[in-house]
Amino acid sequence: MGLPGFTARIRRREFLLGSSGFCAMGMSGVLSGGTEGKRIVIVPDEASGVTSAPSVQWALSELCRALEKLRVSSIVADENCHVEEGSFYIPVGARDRELRKGFGDLRIPCAPESLTLAPGTLWGKPALLIDGADARGLMYGILEVARRVSSHGLEGLAFAEAKTDRPANQIRSMSRAFVSEVEDKSWYYDKQFWQGYLAELANSRINRFSLNFGVGYNFPRNVTGDYFHFPYPYLFDVPGYKVRVAPLSDSERDRNLETLKFITEQTRAHGLQFQMGLWTHAYQWMDSPHSDHHIEGLNPSNHAAYCRDALALLLKNCPEIEGLTLRVHGESGIPEGSYDFWQTLFEAATKAGRKVEIDMHAKGLDARMIDIAVNTGMPVKVSPKFWAEHLGLGYHQAAIREQEMPRKEDGKESVFKLSNGARRFLRYGYGDLFQRGRKYDVLFRIWPGTQKTLLWGDPALAAGVGNSAHFCGAAGIDIFEPLFFKGREGSGLPGGRCAYLDESLNPKEGDYAKFRYTYRVWGRYLYNPDADRAETRVVLKQDFGPAAQQVETALANAGRILPLWTTAHLPSASNNSFWPELYTNMPIVEGSSREPYGDTPEPKRFGTVSPLDPALFSTVREHALDLLAGKTSVKYSPLEVAAWTEALAATADHSLSGARGTAKRPSSPEFRRMEEDVLIQSGLGHFFGHKLRSGVLYELFLETKDRASLEAAILEYEKARAAWESMSSRAAKVYKNDITFGSRPVEHGHWADRLPAIDQDLAAMKALLSSAASGTAVNQAAKALDIAKAAPVRPKFKGVHQPPGTFRPGQSLPLSVSISGPQAGGSTVAVIMHYRHVNQAERWQQTATTPAGGNVYKAEIDGTYTQSVYPLQYYFEVRVGEDNGALYPGFNSELNNQPYFVLQAS
């Protein structure tokens, strides 16, 4: 007999990008018992309304493909193919009672993109139900089962109990940019690349893909490689205007649009939203005699109208475009305060006949610009940078650097009068965006300053970001993927974006394949920060077999080094200046070499560099002065950071060594790529650890002229130099001698060519030995030196604090914390509460707590301060005895938690 009472609801599916199902193939032992002739029956329920979605059909083809690789007979049931003896059933998107009755009282979560996988029975046979709240959730469920089958065989269909998963973040976006005609045309036109890349994003539970044009330069000056920089005339001829790109053939222009249509269609077919990034609306390049192209037919009188009509044509030709990301500050080529231009441009979205999200990059944004977007009636997002133009730890910086605090507007600099003036605090953070009653969503963006070319994958940090991505009700996060700016500013070179000397290391599928684990880690923990790490380890098992766990540990520890370094020591917030992967040496000895970073405090030397989070981390010089004064700061010190980075590097090295002995193919390109990048990052960890110590010791010398301090500083710097030389010598055999992400010296080159600057600085430090005082050092210098050489230790205590659910604006907010523990019980304890509105333009306040007995300390934020449109954040400074201090909650062992508390208004 057929499928009882159900076949009329089933229709054959023609799967996108794959087969339409696989009928009996003579399998043996499909399920337990080894009986031949059994088959797996996939039963999509047409009545659910979601199984016919292209993304679901594609996912079903992936599941069938996974079963086929096992030589398992599988069939997708329909009205023309009655299954008589199914061994195992997989009902999909089941809403029909008959399909669901063998699964108990199962409830499908209603949260968008959630999924359920549940074991049970169907028609008396074992079954696995796959369901989702919507098409995307159902797609994720099917892909999850396909992954399990690929990894574990038919055991992947076995579930002890129902599993439900739901997203923590509404938007989980991955961004790719076209910035180089030389390097980017190959992947842009490659249809096979797009199918593999988008499939990888979908499998990672990334739900939005953003393709970005016009971000190849910060400003339309000294332009050479300008392909797609002002994108519209590269795609079509706009009726009513005689605008064209010279030189560009009509056939190439038409091919560009045809390709963009394909990309947008495939993005939707893989269950992702498509976002179009348009970062430049300038049409004239200044001081650019060597530009590859120029725009003809535009002038100030028709510019705004042309852009509006061109954008309208783009939205019409590509109906899959669901949102626009726009740079609306001066770097767009449009002077800040040009409100009429943007109001005209937004008319294209208003008249598109569908919802088109307007996502405005936050830098330079003011209330009037937000109102113009909101008044279109379209959904509006404002997108600040998560950690300046870098990747920091998995929380939002407690404070921005002093350089980013508000300034008076400079009327002479009209192009950047907002972003360099009163709205400066939005350059590198969320600023004042989290106001109650706001009419926009906030979407964070991770810029590619810290991780540009090396393989990255730290599940702990990704989980921390996953928790922080919905901070104060934010919508989620957009990640500028690795290689985002490769070949930027006309620096593109032939031979592969990954810049390998050995071409066999270039992934055959395209550059994205190198970062498959990176995508999987980001997407999975943005979807659910509490996900089992085995779910991302499966990618490593495919490549490294039994070494997967060791590779995971090596990548996680190596991958945490640079975000920690970025958080604790940031010579420049700009990704165009500071590239910690390929660090340009900041001199410890002032004047020993040219200082490479502009936006860093005076005097410009290593010891004065600000942390990216100056509220929680101290500078090298601050810590040295504290040591000399016999003081202890509760901030995390450079010596603590040095110990952390070296421990991370040592763990990465040890785990990698173990992986070499157990990997199934240690000579494979996948292992070699991973190995080299882990070694470079661990080498950087050793270098930075020793250099931080050297910096502290050198600052002790500057204050005291103590020879012992200088000698100790030289010894640490020599160790740092040795770590760099060892790392760079190996990297010289792997990577090309010029890895290009821009035209400035700090944006390209190789690790080996950074060594002379280190040598120059070290030589200058040694030259100071003749001026150092010997035998006359003040006692405080000797004591400080002893402390600096010792392992840093923080007092151990237990803090307990239960944050109230909310607070009432205008009413005082009482708070209490309990402090106890071995080093707290027998010592004098003082607790200070630090608090601030969730507004980075403001400074932190503090108040002493009052002992209330039983190790409890109480404090209060008064009603005049709570009367605000902002949420509140706070943390506690705990002083144990005279010489010890720490922060509560502070950081956990994985450095991935939020080290303060946040309260929303009721």
Buried (B, 14 or more C-beta within 10 A) or exposed (E): EEBEEBBEBBBEBEBBBBEBBBEEEEBEEBBEEEEEEBBBBBBBBBBBEBBBBBBBBBBBBBBBBBBBEBEBBBBBBBBEBEBEEBBBBBBBBBBBEBBBEBBEEBEBBEBBBBBBBBBBEBBEBBBBBBBBBBBBBBBBBBBBBBBBBBBEBBEBBEBEEBEBBBBBBBBBBBBBBBBBBBBBBBBBBBEEBBBBBBBBBBBBBBBBBBBBBBBBBBBBEBBBBBBBBBBBBBBBBBEEBEBBBEEBEEEEBEBBBEBBBBBBBBBBBBBBBBBBBBBBBBBBBEEBEEBBBBBEBBEEEBBBBBBBBBBBBBBBBBBBBBBBBBBBBBBBBBBBBBBEBBBBBBBBBBEBEEEBBBBBBBBBBBEEBBEBBBEBEBBBBBBBBBBBBBBBBBBBBBBBBEBBBBEEBEEEBBBBBBBBBBBBBBBBBBBBBBBEEBEBBBBBBBBBBBBBBBBBBBBBBBBBBBBBBBBBEBBBBBBBBBBBBBBBBBBBBEEBBBBBEEEEBBBEBBBBBBBBBBBBBBBBBBBBBEBEBEBBBBBBBBBBEEBBBBBBBBBBBBBBBBBBBBBBBBBBBBBBBBBBBBBBBBBBBBEBBEBBBEBBBEEBBBBBBBBBBBBBBBBBBBBBBBBBEEEBBBBBBBBBBBBBBBBBBBBBBBBBEBBEEBBBEBEBBBBBBBBBBBBBBBBBBBBBBBBBBBBBBBBBBBBBBBBBBBBBBBBBBBBBBEBBBBBBEBBBEBBBEEBBBBBBEBBBBBBBBBBEBBBBBBEBBBEBEEEBBEEEBBEBBBEBBEBBEEEBEBBEBEBEBEEEEEBEBEEEBEBBBBBBBEBBEEBEBBBBBBBBBBBBBBEBEEBEBEEEEEBBBBBBBEBEBBEBBBBBBBBBBBBBBEEBBBBBBBBEEBBBBBBBBBBBBE
